Amino acid sequence: MKTKRIAALALAAALLLSCPGFTALASDGDFVIENGTLVSYHGPGGAVTIPAGVTAIGDEAFEYTEITSVNFPNSLTTIGWGAFMYCSGLTSVSIPNSVTSIGESAFEGCDNLQSVKLPVGLTVISKSLFFDCVKLTSVNIPSNVTEIGMCAFAHCFNLKSVALPEGLSFVGDDAFCETAIPEPIYILEGSVLCFVPASYTEFVIPETVNQVGGGAFDSCWGLKSVIIPDSVTSIGNFAFYGCVHLSSVHLPDSVVFIGYYAFYGCRSLSSINIPSGNIEIGMTAFSKTNINEPIISNDNSVLYYIPDSYHTFTVPDGIKKINGGAFDGCSELTSVTIPESVTSIGEYAFTDCVSLTSVKIPQGVTLINEGLFSYCINLKSITLPEGITSIGSFSFYQCIRLSSVSIPESVVSIGDLAFTECASLTAITIPENVASVGDSAFQDTGITSLYVTGSKTEFNQYAFDNCGVTIYAPEGSTAQVYARENGITFVATIASAVPNASAVYVNGKLISVEAYTIGGYNYFKLRDIAMALRGTEKQFEVGWNLENDAIGLRSNASYTPVGGELAVSGSEASITANLSAAKVYLDGAEVKLTAYIISGYNYFKLRDLGSALNFAVTWDGASYAVRIDTSAGYTG
């Protein structure tokens, strides 16, 4: 919600006074008005008169304020989204006929609103416009209205009377859900059934109806039976949502569409037939029912539903698509086998499968859809095939035990909140082809190491919020810019190494070493330092740790030369340095040291070696020299 400080009001008032038709009132200081739009209100509440000349009320301008009444000017044409949301003091509203547009949720949650007068020029009743206005008892819809949006009057528990215009051609899902309207609502000459009161226990849909609207029977808790005639071709979203006593339904072959959540939560529904023709079924259409057999399309190509009683399931070979929400809430499912015939898995297909531990996605699948494995809290591993191009929003949301995931090279985008709250995920590699990483994609994960192989990946500001991450990416990449702008530690994976001419002394003796500056730090060849410290208190051996497949260091051991130590090329040209992926073990324990490979050799940050092996490293600015003292410990 936009807010402005009171200090800016003097300028705003001056601008408004210069506008034709604007009349200043005593209460003008309560408003922030910009170019005729009332942006926000900062007054004490009570009765409010909006200044003349205001043409629009901005989004959320009065949200949660303590106003008790509002007087609108005739200059007003637009009321924005959520403008008066949760203004509990409002009891009545009269909107002038100058208004032609009222945004979504404009009066949502005004729980004391009892009456409303809508403008005659209004053509659309927006989504959730009067949602949760629990004391609203009646409303007259203007004759020009052709559309009523989703949930427009939902949860208006005392709404008993609504006058609908003849020209009304569309009513959105759940527009009148949980109201007290006593009779069914039909539009378009009875061809669309929009609402059935919750009092019905049996209902015969008239043969004039060809469409059961979205949410038409939503929350008809007492409904036990319904007869659907052959005239019906479409059953909308949420049509029978929550009809907990509905025990059986026969769908005529005329039905070609069943919307999402159509029969969700019909806990007594134990059987349903699938019409014989080609049919489209929305996600989660049959979840939380008592149907105890899988539902598969008549041509055996689409898996629509799996009962939540299954512990394991093998998707039949030949299935091409797993419908959205097919396994939704299968809380006892521990494993699922998906055949290579499957090429599409819908949104939220496995959401809330809390016992599922691992999944292998077939090679033909190219999209990890929105919410696919969200809330799978025991999912530990996932195999994603090459060919996946997108990882959708919420796809692994709250998979708290997912400890590793390999993102295929083919992926080009990672959606908002894709891995949010995957607390066991500690490292991730973003392939070169990924163009964008969405809002909060890895927020609140355990990721401490982010590896970015490409130079042009764009990150949302909050992609790694609350992670404590270090980013490893090429020097000059967009990832480096992202790290700098967000205060994130950055380590270049591909960097320019500049020869360093600083003198180096070990216990006062000048030595010759090949050194480079990378990102402002001095890096030295590991074997040069081992050779230089040979015979001192801090000597160490360098070898290869076969057990851990890593560089092995052993303290207090004499270094064994391999040839080429302490040799200087004398070149002054910069050279490419690549971040080393090799782990380092000191006396058998892993130590975290940053190293680069330059011309086939490992170069380490001198101060990191000093810290690990406990020898002093100082900079002598007067002589432009690095001094190593093995008789002293490392002090930073």
C-alpha positions, 0 to 999 in steps of 0.5 A: 500500500502506498503511503506518504508522509504528512510533510509532503501534503503542503505541496500536494495541496498546492497542486490540487488548489491549482486544478480546475474544479477543486474546492479545498475543505477543512479536512483536506489535511487528512488526505494524500491526493495526487493528480486527482487520485486520493492515494491514502487517508490519514484522518481519525476516522468517523464521517468522511467527506472526500474533496470535490475534484477527486476523480479516483480513490486509489487501491487500499486508500481507506483500508482498515481505517475507522471511518463510519460514513463516506460522502463521495463527490460527483467528480468521482469515476473510479474506486480502486482495489481494496479501497475500503477493505475491512472498514468495520465502521461503515454501515451504509454506502451510496456511490454516485452515478458518476462512478463507472468502475469499482475495483476488486475487494473494494468493500471486502470485510466491511462486516457492519455494512447493511445497505449499499446503493450502486451507480447506474452506469456500473457494468461489472461487479468485481471479484470479492467486492462485498466478500464477508460483508456479513450484515448486508441483507439486500442489494439491487444490481444496476440494469447495465451490469453484465458480469458478477465476479468470483466471490462477489457476495460470498460469505454475506451470511445475511444476504437474502435478496438480490435483484439481478438484471436481465442482461447479466451474462456471467456470474463468477465462481462462488459469487453467492456462496454461503449467503441466505438467498432462499431460491436457486439463481439462474442466468441466460434464460435458465441455461446456467445454474449459478447458485443453490441454497444450502438448505436443499438435501435433494436437487434435480437440475432442470433440463434447460441447464447446460452449465452448472456454474462454479460453486453452484452447490458449494457448501451445500452440506446437507445435499445428499443427491443430485440429478444431472440431466443430459443437457448439461455439458459443463460442471464448473470449478468448485461446483459441489465443493464441500458437499459432505453428504453427497454419496453418488453422482451420475455424470451424463455423457454430454458432460465435456468439462469438469472444473477444478475442485468440482467435487473436492471434499465430498467425503461421502462420495464413493463412486462416480462415472467418467463420461465416455467422450472426450472430457477435460477435468480440472486439477483436484476435482475428486480429492478428499472424497471417499472414492476408493479406486483410481480414476483414469480417462476412458482412453487410459491416457490421463490419471485423474485421481488416486485415493488417499489410502494408497501406500505405494502406487505404480502409474500404469504404463501408457499414461501420458498425463498425471492430472493436476492434484491427482495425488493431492493429500495422499498422506500415506503414499511413501513411493510412486513409480512413474513410467516413461510414457508420462510426458506431463504432470499437472500443477500440485499433482503431489502436493501434501504427500507428506510420507513421500521420500523420493521421486524420479521424473520421466525423461519426456517431462519438460515442465515442473509445474506449480506446486508439484511437490509442495508440502512434501515434508519427507521428500529427500531426493528428486531426480529431474531429467535433462529436458526440463525447461522450467521449475514452477512457482511453489514446486518444492515449497516446504520440502524441509528434508530435501537435501540436494537437487541437481538442476538440469542444464536445460532449465531456463527459469526458476519460479517464485518460492520454488524451493522456499523453506527447504531447510535441508538444502545447503548448496545449489548450482544454477546452470548457465541457461537459467535466465531468471530466478524468481521472488523468494525462490530459495528464501529460508533454505539452508543454502550457504553455497550458491554456484552460478555457472552463467554470466547473465542469470537475473535474480530477484532481490529476495531470491536468497533472503534469510540464507547466509549464502556465499555466491560463487560465479564468474567475475563480471557476471550479473550474479556478482552485481546481485551479490554486491547490491544485496550485501552477499559474499561473492567469490569469483569462479572464473577470474582474472589473475594479475601477477603480483610483484610484492616481495615475500620474506619467510622469517626474514629471508627473501624468497622467490614465489609466483603470486597473483592478485585475484579480487583484491587478495594475494594467492600463492602456489600451495607447493611454493609455500610448503617448500618455503616453510620446509624445516620451520616450526610450521612445515607441512606436507602436501599430498592427495587424500585418496580416501576423500578424493581431495588435497591432503595437508599434514602439519609438522611434516617435512615437505617432499618436493616434486619439482618446479617449486619456487620458480618464477615465470616473470610474466606480467600478463594477466591470466585466467584463474578457475575456482578449484572444486577440490576439498582440502583436508588438514590432518584428516579434517576438512578445512574450508579454503578458497583456491584457484587453479592457474596453469594447472597449479592450486593457488591459495589465499596466503592468509587462509593458509596462515590461519589453517596452519597457524603462522603469522602473515603481515603486510609491510607497507614501507617495503611493499612486502609480505612477511611470514613468521613461523615462530608466531601464530596467526592473528588475522 
